[in-house]
Amino acid sequence: VFWAYMPCILGISYFTSLENLQYYIPAFKALAETPSTAAVWDAMAQSVALQLFIAFVPTFFVLIFYNFFVLKAEAWLQHKIQSWYFYFQVVFILLVTAIGSSLMKTAEELAKHPSQIFALLA
């Protein structure tokens, strides 16, 4: 799940963009011609698709734990899902958002001003 998350997010972002959809599906050309409709589509479609994908992450964990681990009780499954989903959210929701788009720029800023790490994570 950790390795498949970013390629899926990039794919969702690419395929829900109205600019790209109009090339693959001709019906979207009319939507792309109206700027207000295109702005609403790009704002809503990507966030809805990303929210749906994030909502299915615990289900993916269930499938992985059922098929690849021996669990003696359902409570162990719930515990494993809860702990792994916590790590998933810490890495992809908190840390990736805090680091932003440039890892090297963030590392350089933290090297110059180490006390800024708390402001970055806040």
Sequence and secondary structure as in RCSB ss.txt:
>XXXX:A:sequence
VFWAYMPCILGISYFTSLENLQYYIPAFKALAETPSTAAVWDAMAQSVALQLFIAFVPTFFVLIFYNFFVLKAEA
WLQHKIQSWYFYFQVVFILLVTAIGSSLMKTAEELAKHPSQIFALLA
>XXXX:A:secstr
 HHHHHHHHHHHHHHT HHHHHHH GGGHHHHHSHHHHHHHHHHHHHHHHHHHHHTHHHHHHHHHHHHS  SSHH
HHHHHHHHHHHHHHIIIIIIHHHHTT HHHHHHHHHH GGGHHHHH 
